[in-house]
Structures are given as C-alpha cells and as structure tokens.
Amino acid sequence: MNTVLTLLTVLLLAPLASLHAAEPAIQPAWGDQGDGTYRNPILWADYNNPCVFKAGDTFYLTCASHHFMGMPLLVSKDLVNWTHAGRIYSRLGGVHADFTFPGKACSAGSQDGEVGFFRGTYYMFNWSTKYRGFVCKATAPEGPWSEPISLSERIVGDFEDPCPFWDDDGKGYLFLLGNPGALRIYRLNDTFDAILDQGTILIDDIPPKGPQVFKRNGFYYISVASTGKNKDKAQYVYRSKSLYGPYESRKIFHAGKADINAAQGSLVEVSGDRWAFLHHDYNLFATYGRRLYLEPAGWTADGWPWIGVDADGDGVGEPVGLTEPYAKPALPVQRINAADPSDEFDTTTLGGQWAWNHDPHDSHWSLTARPGYLRLTARHLNTQGGVSQFGRTKVTYREDHLLFAYNTLVQRLYGAESDIVTKLDTANMIDGQRAGLCTMIDDYTWIGVVKEGGIKRIRFAKGTATTGPGAFTDGPELKQDAIWLKLEHRHYKGTMFYSLDGEHYEPLGDRDYPYRTAWYEGTKVGLFSYAVSSGAEGGHADFDFFHQSHDGPKTARKE
C-alpha cells in the first residue's frame, strides 16, 4: 500500500511551483508557502469538528462554535486558502431561550454539525447535548440559511455528532452518537425535521466520533474517528452493501510518529478518485483549540479509501506537511488567504470571522451609526447564572463579570504567535461603562477604559467562570479620547498593552498570562462594552479597526 500511496501522491498532487511567486525570504509557519506547497495545519486556529463539502468547483468549510453565535462558513477553491463567506444561523434562541443571555448556555450550542444535500436543498444538522438537536436549511451553500428549528424526537439519553443521509429512494436518515455511546441510525420523517424511531446500533466496537456517511459504487461508507486517548485516536472506515449492515471496517489513518492527535474530519472528492481529508487535531490544552489539517486521500483498487502517506508500510496512512512542505492539490491557483481575521469595519455587514457570545441584541451594536467604526452600546450585565454543558461548571453572576456582558464580539486566535491591535474612541463613554480588548473562554482577561465620576482610567482585569472577577490593575488616567490596545500572544501566553499614539506601547497587568482551551473551544479574542449596575446604559464605545497579524501566510493583495 505504501507504493500505491507514493505513486498516487506523485501523480495526483504534483507541485504547482511554476504558477506561484518566488519563495519568500521567511516561510510562513503554516498554511500556503507561496511556492505550490503548504504546511500543516492549513489553518492554525480553532476550526474544531470541521465539516467540509463541495458544490460545483467550490469547497465549503464549517465547524463547531458552541455558544459563540453562528457557525462560520468559509470557501476555498484549492483546499488550502480559505475565505470567510458568512455564517450558518445567527441565533439559537429559537432552540432555547438560554441562548439569549450571556453566561446562561456556556459551551452548549453547535457541537459537530454536518451538512447534507438533497434535491436542491442543503441541510445542516447539529446537536447540543444539553438542548438537543436542530436543523437549518438553504438552497445555496452561502445562504441565506434558515434560523434553526428544533428536531422533534423522543429518544432517551445524551447524544452528539449527527450526520444526515439520503438513500437512492429519497428516504432520509440521521446517524447519531451517544455521548458517550454507540453510533446509531434513525429514520427521519418526510420533511426531515423529526426522528421517527429509537434507532439501530451500527458501530460499537470502537468509541466513535464525527461520522460522515456516503454511498459509492454500491457500498455504504461510514467514515468515523476513534476517540481513544492520545495516540489511539485514528480514522476508520466501515462499509456494507446494506445501509443497516453488517459493516466491515478498516483503520486507514493515524498520527503514527507525529506529535498530534490526528483524526475526525471530512473526506471530500477533488475529482474522480482524487480526494482529500480535512481534519482537526485534538489538544484541549492549546490556546488555539483544534487546528485544521489537510491530507491527500483517494481510493484503493479494492474499494477502500486511503488517507495521508503510509510511510512505514503498515497499511495505515499518516499526516503530511508537518516537518516539510507538501505539494498542494492539483487545483486552480488561488490568492493566498489564511481566513483573514482583520477588520476595518468599513462595510455594513459583520464579517464571518466574528461571533457574539449569545444571541445578539441588534439595537446595541452598529456598523452604520458611525461609518468606518464598530459601535458597541453599553448595557447592564445579565444577572442570570447558568451551568456549562461541558464540565458542568457553575457559572455564577457577579458584578463586573465579563462573561455576563451583552454583545461581546469575539473571533479565533491565529497562529502560535500573533499580535492583535485595536483603536478605541472613548468620547461617548459614560460613568459606569467599561470597554476594550478582551480574551474569553471560561476565563478572561481584558485591557480597556473604565469611566467613573467623570474620570476615564486605563485598566487591566481578569476573571474566571467559577470565581468571577479577579484582581485588576489600574493604569494612568486617560486624558484624551483615543487609545490603542494590544495583545501579544506568544505560544500559549499573552501580555496586554496600551498606547496613546499608536506607536509606543506600555504593558499593563499580568505578563505572559497562560491562555488555554476549555469548554471544547480555544481562547477567543474580541471587543466588549458594558455598564455596571451603578451606571446608566447607553454609552458608546467606537472601535476604528481590529488587526490580527500572525506567523502564517500573509493575505495577498486583491488585484
């Protein structure tokens, strides 16, 4: 099998170096290398539980976002460079009212959604262990997508990772995992919004995760990850001539000697027998969460898919592009883009890289009230606590607790090293208001401005979900309206800075704060504005731009 994979790799993934610019002096640490090759991960950011599908000559990527509102939707022509194209849904309050309150539904929401296509309609099925299943629909991948509706069901137990499938006769099915538990198949009704039976077990010989189901040449295939610990994580494929089995299985991909936990993702057709596999790695201690990787894939003569390169000849593929660049798929050349996270706030639509920390309250944010700026209008905190879905962590309201602030806007942190800078105009802040730059998961840090007694002061603050606000560090009084705020992230650790002129920066608060991942999401970075209960609502924080630079490929200029 090693010989087969090597030949297929050479023939099907030939370098495109002659079509690219000369190699840059400093190669990006990940993603497109600019010379017809790439390094894994292709996106060094938290695109966890990825779902990749193809429509025409375009590839689409979405992923879990849990309680951060709206699953991102990205597009690509070459499977290496990705651009944000929007999001699937913007609210989950129709599934449960808890999503309308920050701090109530932490880590719930979208877990591992899968998109299927049937007779002109795309369906995105998802499942929240705590709030059950929901589905969105669209007639085109880039939407508009319908708001989520809850699935009708009476099945008992905790579940996750739904995957829709339509057979040749038009009947719909939903594959669903116990959490934990076996993989079962359920019948759907004719409108695909209700589960009709109690399911049939198909896979229970491994602890399965993230199923993908498709039919090819008369066989039903189920691609599924094993959730074994660390190096036991691997990708398996099951196949059968009957939808209900019995299924035979083959282990086709694992990390081998690589220092990642490689599995769980999507097999997607490139052309004919040329396929690709996009998956995440599993590291719950990394600031950036679970990153996105690209592997070559295809089909063996006996009708089984293969993934990666079988370097040691054991019949199981291993990851590529980790220590040396690897040839990009033979697809049309695309402008370099690492899902550019920066934003000038010069459009009337919020970029797809952004997500709110709950259902947004649209009357309290605007891109048009002051063109060229993002305006966040302060509200009092939500005072209703909750319990996180994962870890069952009690999230208790306390005064001045960032996790309970309405309309906090966040995005993913990119790269092992990154710098984030924003410019804040404080002219319309009022007493009791706080506004600035933050990091957020089950703990948080922020640097910004507080206004009390008519005085504006620079502050660094931190806190956790369980203990609430911690010690803060006050800086000098701010005697002007403009302030620049900065986060330097270096290999899991961050330091925050402020500047009065946009050139000279002073650190404030904890140095090398140890960021991490929790609630199955990586640390997010973003912007906030809120009012404590002693102050009034209605003060404005105006953000001029948000720039995130990183150690990956630099987005190419538009011609």
Buried (B, 14 or more C-beta within 10 A) or exposed (E): BBEEBEEBBEEBBEBBBEEBEEBEEEBBBBBBBBBBBBBBBBBBBBBBBBBBBBBEEEBBBBBBBBBBBBBBBBBBBBBBBBBBBBBBBBBBBBBBEBBBBBBBBBBBBBBBBBBBBEEEEBBBBBBBBBBBBBBBBBEEBBBEBBBBBBBBBEBEEBBBBBBBBBEEEEEBBBBBBBBEBBBBBBBBEEEBBBBBEEBBEBBEEBBBBBBBBBBEEEBBBBBBBBBBEEBBBBBBBBBBEEBEBEBEBBBBBBBBEBEBBBBBBBBBBBEEEBBBBBBBBBBBEBBBBBBBBBBBBBBBEEEBBBBBBBBEEEBBBBBBBBEEBBBBBBBEEBBBBBBBBBBEBEEEEBBBBBBBBBBBEEEBBBBEEBEEBBBBBBBBBBEEBBBBBBBEBEBBBBEBBBBBBBBBBBBBBBBBBBBBBBBBBBEBBBBBBBBBBBBBBBBBBBBBBBBBEEEBBBBBBBBBBEEBBEEBBEBEEBEEBBBBBBBBBBEBBBBBBBBBEEEEBEBBBBEEBEBBBBBBBBBBBBBBBBBBEEBEBEBBBBBBBBBBBBBBBBBBEEE
